[in-house]
Amino acid sequence: MATTPRRCSTPVGVHRRAATGLLVAVLLLASSSICALITPAAASAASAAPSRRLLVQPHHKPHATTSEAASASASASADASSSTASASSDAADLLQFEPRDEAGHMLMPRPRAGASGASGASFPPVHVHVPVRPDYLPQLPRVRLGHGEGASIVIEAVDLKFAVRNPHASAAAASSSSSSSSSSSSSNEVLSLSFTAPRYAVAGTNAPADSLRTAPAIILDAVCGNFSLKLTNNLPFQGVSTCPNAPGDGGSLFFTNGPHDFEWTNLHTHGLKVDPGAVLFDNTCEPAQPGAADTQQHKKNKGGHKAAAAVDAEAAGAIGAEAAANTPLGGKGGAPTEVARADYYCNPKMSTDQICEVMGDNVFVNDKPHRMAVAPGASLRYTYPLGPSPPGVGWYHPHQHGSVGTQTPTSSGPLIIPEGWLPNGLTDLYEPAGGCQIADFHTLMQVIKSQPIESATILRIDAVWFRLNGGRGEPEEDSFPMLGTGLDGRPDTASPLLYEADGSPRFDNAAGRDWAMVNGAFQPTISLTEKTYTRWEILNTMTMKWLDLTIQEVNEDGSLTHAECDFWLLGRDALPLPKIPRRLQSKPRGAEAAVSDIIMSPGTRIDVLVKCAKPGSYVLASGAGPFHTNYTTCQATHCEIYGDVAPAAAQVPRSANNIFEHRELSAAVLAVVEVSPREVGSPLQPDLPDYVARTK
């Protein structure tokens, strides 16, 4: 689909080489025979077995409907004590300058004026606590789905607020503790961000409700079977940009380039070898004749992998007397008898509750936003027939055309095909590559077996794009998709989460910087042991930046020195390499020595071993490696390395992650890496040569 330079909101794809395509074919042929080993009896037993995880409802209900309000208020006092007890354990790691309540949580962003969206009802987002420089790595929860099982995902609005100390603040201002001067000096002392963003929340994860860890790693024990993901849209209602016409009606375009329709969503996956299902523009989730939609749509789509839309008549009829009086579509005791496409896309008084069945992975399906005080948002239930697949890491994220840029960086999670599904373990996947390296092959297999891909350390790198041009004081064009400005800055197409009805912003980022997080925390600490391999699964959810990852030592003067740490690549984008491992080393023209680094484009996943030669405190950095942005030719999106320092003439600030230990560095610090000494008597793990194993 055509896009305008620097106005695209869709993550750039990674071009696959022909060799990769050949590897996919070989792996699928090999794993097809493995699937045949699963007998019908075993498959039947698997489908009849009780679900290991009941994933039906969201773990909390921040957006109660009218019918829920009474019961919610009645149980509020009973829930108060448990809410206090479940306060985030991350609170102790907040920097002391951050405003906090008695529970240790950061205070909400500034009060919001007026009503939210066209519905005219207030919309209270969930407050999210972002740990700043915690001395641990927050763990993403893991949910396992077997054959026939499913997970329920809610996309909802959350308020983010976190900050770092200003490295340019004067020592006197930074040390000031006087209450009379604290307000006047706070802007000099602190660089902060207040922002409202979408978040995925999955039931049954036990993740803190006030965190960005509610989107778990979903481990698929459903190879040679099927699983489902149900997505409910609880973002506030927003009419689409073509209103008062539905897309494609009245001379309007079906698809419009540029950021728009920020509260409409859907779900997309990468890394699964599945049929995408229907990919036609008219395969959208919308009612025609709701009372008969189930039958009519089923007949229309029979024989193909298309969506079957069905309006839940009981839920649609339970609008309530007050809401029904305000909607021309409310029927007595039942669903509306007729719904025009324009009403579905533009009428804020129409009930939202419906469910659409989607076979495969169709990015053209629309998930309607939440109808405040009437019904939860529409739901899409995707059923994925999962064929034989090599172990690897994929991911799931929103992919609604126009809203990808603002939703994906804070609403995504890994999808993992486990190594545990292989009937005979790693021997089904790898064999010695030949030569005299049998001992090294067995060493590698022991390392991988001790840290299978489904239990390895996950690093999900997210970001909030918010860079301002210092000369104009306006957002850089790369920030437009994240900021929800709408088409050509029109207030009526801007995100109701981020703007008032008059177009004034509800967010604040006085420093004008980009902010990146790892597993929902700002610059957390990752622990390693010297001369010992650790397996990392890295996911870059950034939609606008590349990463060039290295492990660096920060010197007293703020300069960076490459640490004695190396990476060995095992797989990329849900595929193992044809031969493993491959030591990652880059030596650009003119460089003095090779550097071990990881290059990641937007949406890339990396399966890698990391090992450091000696104990110490280091940082995982982007922008300190051998590759840097060519700002002369970088005139479009997706071409800048996160953490790079733009020329002074550009007048754009460095990212907030470039700030570390009260200094502004020449690269972005994503995490602290603490390497501890080995225990006395524990064996060291020598460097592995390249290509000691090959995939079968």
Buried (B, 14 or more C-beta within 10 A) or exposed (E): EEEEEBBBBBBBEBEEEEEBEEBBEBBBEBBEEBBEEBEEEEBEEBEEEEBEBEBEEBBBBBBBBBBEEEEEEEEEEEEEEEEEEBBBEBBEBBBEBBBBEEEBBBEBBEEBEEBBBBBBBEBEBBBBBBBBBBEBBBEBBBBBBBBBBBBBBBBBBBBBBBBBBBBEBEEEBBEBEEEEEEEEBBBBBBBBBBBBBBBBBBBBBEBBBBBBBBBBBBBBBBBBBBBBBBBBBBBBBBBBBBBEBBBBBEEBEBEBBBBBBBBBBBBBBBBBBBBBBBEEEEBBBBBBBBBBBBEBBBEBBEEEBBBBBBBBBEBBBBBBEEBBEEBEBBBEEBBBEEBBBBBBBBBBBBBBBBBBBBBBBBBBBBBBBBBBBBBBBBBBBBBBBBBBBBBBBBBBBBBBBBBBBBBBBBBBBBBBBBBBBBEEBBEBBBEBBEEEBEEBBEBBBEBBEEBBBBBBBBBBBBBBBBBBBEEEEEBBBBBBBBBBBBBEEEEEBBBBBBBBBEEEBBBBBEBBBBBBBBBBBBBBBBBBBBBBBBBBBBBBBBBBBBBBBBBBBBEEEBEBEBBBBBBBBBBBBBBBBBBBBBBBBBEEEEEEEBBBBBBBBBBBBBBBBBBBBEBBEBBBBBBBBBBBBEBEEBEBBBBBBBBBBBEEEEEBBBBBBBBBBBEBBBBBBBBBBBBEEBEEEEEEBEEBEBBBBBBE
